[in-house]
Amino acid sequence: MVIEHIQDVVKINDKIVTAPRVGSVLSGSYADVSLLSNLIIDKFQYHLPLYRQHQRIAAAGIKISRVSLTNYVHQSLDLLEQIYYAQLDLIKPLDG
């Protein structure tokens, strides 16, 4: 599934103006949450290597480098690691 974001572009006094871009989970990236979560779920739950995910994405007509997929997974895991440690702190027994 491909999610399409449509952004309005207008010309005001010979100046092109666009609405702010929809926020991304990873800074400077066009990858949205659905792509990132599918990459991680396919890789770790269904044991589907990134090169095979890359083949599926390419077969769907979407051009993205395998290096980008690898970077997306690494950056996503860095974000998830922070959530893991926050949850771990909540369930640790209190010393006292």
Secondary structure, 3 states (H helix, E strand, C coil): CCCCCCCCEEEECCEEEECCCCCCCCCCCCCCHHHHHHHHHHHHCCCCCHHHHHHHHHHCCCCCCHHHHHHHHHHHHHHHHHHHHHHHHHHCCCCC
